[in-house]
């Protein structure tokens, strides 16, 4: 495939996420997600040598609600996934899909210049990345 026909992560990524501090409570995280109208929260790095984390609403359901824990007493860092598997913006979306399959994930942050630039998911890859190939 010619490079001009490649669909890259930065071509299909969305901005459907919000950032949160790991020291916030799960109750704070839920409130922030509702206000931001997202279901993915990325957890900020604490320092330059740290890594990003991620909390999905399914994580809250499994690790807080299902275990009958209080969202006001559980911190985000206790339930987040860290380090989170990330992909570069310039990566071909076909490789992202293969990576997702291999590791059993459905979404990942897109990292550009050491910062989160967006979120890529199977949904984005199929609906935004494959639409030009179908037409």
C-alpha positions, -999 to 999 in steps of 0.1 A, spaced: 0 0 0 13 34 -9 20 58 20 -5 83 7 -32 57 11 -23 49 47 -48 58 74 -29 68 105 -40 70 141 -39 108 141 -64 107 111 -91 89 130 -85 97 167 -112 114 187 -111 139 216 -137 119 235 -117 117 268 -108 139 298 -78 141 320 -79 136 358 -55 134 387 -49 100 402 -54 114 437 -91 123 430 -118 101 443 -139 78 421 -169 100 429 -149 130 416 -140 110 385 -176 101 378 -187 137 382 -158 149 359 -168 123 332 -204 133 333 -195 170 330 -171 163 302 -196 139 285 -169 111 282 -165 75 293 -127 75 292 -105 93 317 -67 95 313 -48 99 345 -21 126 344 15 117 349 29 127 384 63 136 370 83 133 337 94 98 344 59 86 352 34 70 327 -2 78 319 -30 58 334 -66 52 322 -99 46 339 -130 34 320 -165 34 334 -164 -4 332 -134 -2 356 -155 17 381 -184 -7 377 -161 -38 382 -137 -25 409 -160 -2 429 -197 -8 423 -195 -46 420 -173 -49 451 -196 -26 471 -169 0 477 -176 36 484 -167 59 454 -160 87 479 -134 66 497 -116 50 467 -90 70 448 -86 68 410 -50 55 413 -64 24 431 -85 13 401 -67 27 371 -48 8 345 -12 19 345 9 20 324 -16 22 296 -8 8 262 -5 37 239 1 42 201 19 68 181 -2 92 159 18 82 128 11 44 132 -10 28 105 -45 20 120 -41 -16 108 -13 -21 132 -33 -5 160 -61 -30 153 -37 -59 155 -22 -45 187 -57 -42 202 -65 -78 193 -32 -91 207 -36 -74 240 -74 -76 244 -80 -39 245 -105 -17 225 -90 17 228 -57 35 235 -43 70 239 -25 85 209 8 99 220 25 127 201 55 146 215 52 128 248 16 141 254 -18 126 248 -31 140 215 -63 119 213 -80 86 217 -82 58 191 -106 29 193 -119 1 172 -150 23 166 -128 51 152 -107 28 131 -137 12 115 -160 42 111 -134 68 102 -105 48 89 -123 23 66 -150 46 52 -127 58 24 -119 23 14 -156 13 12 -166 42 -10 
